[in-house]
Amino acid sequence: MDWKLELIVVPVSDVDRANDFYIEKAGFELLVDHRAGADFRVVQLTPPGSACSIAVMGSAERAGSVQGLHLVVDDVDAARAELAERGVEVSEAFHFEGGRQAPGPDPERHDYNSFLSFSDPDGNGWMVQEVRRGTAAPNRTPPGNRLKLVRDAYGAYESGDRSVIEKLLAEDFVFYSPPDPGIDRTTYFERCWPNAETIESFDFVRLAEVGDEVLVTYESTKQDGHRFRNTEIHRFDGDRICRVEVYFGWDLA
């Protein structure tokens, strides 16, 4: 059974003022503005892309008592610029080192360690936290796409379609194997691509994305029936392969 957090109540002293702040300045989307009599009103708003909403409710006694609400973004610098442009009084970015707050985003941009803070007009406090997990950082192909691109590269050897490989390899591509350590793109096509004429198929034993690299172990069958097993590492720059390392395995029965 799933237990999903759907709504958080944020008490404010002036619903209209809070409504304007969250919509016009924080960029939240208005979902509900419900009145029941003269003294009861609920405004429900949702941050962009969020599955959880807030309910702004008038309560002068508790206004400003909610602290530490977290919004997650994939770029804390861009988030700060957007909030500041909208007129929000937002802190500078900060991170933590050795348990102490330090200025600026995390130097290595580790997930969960770059922050901003801001408050609504009543003092309810928000934190903005950078988490790039599951998103594409600059010049990075989304997770899963690189696995497809690597499959396409091996598929080109099976079909003999050189145009596919030409699109996949970066201009500064470098290839490493025991007989050909550090050859460039042109030399790769001269020495390695002709092997496509001998390949029948590839069966993947291991195919995993690790950072900017894809690790592949395959068992290949040649057109003459000979079978062998190798491991290769494909490094990416954006959506193009910039380096391949080949580690020879063994012949298969």
Secondary structure, DSSP 8 states (H G I E B T S, - for coil): ------EEEEEES-HHHHHHIIIIIS--EEEEEEE-SSS-EEEEEE-TT-S-EEEEEE-TTTTT----EEEEES-HHHHHHHHHHHT--B---EEEETTEEEESS-TT--TT--EEEEE-TT--EEEEEE--TTS--TTB--TTHHHHHHHHHHHHHHHT-HHHHHHHEEEEEEEE-SSSTTEEHHHHHHHTGGGGGGEEEEEEEEEEEETTEEEEEEEEEETTS-EEEEEEEEEEEBTEEEEEEEEEEEEE-
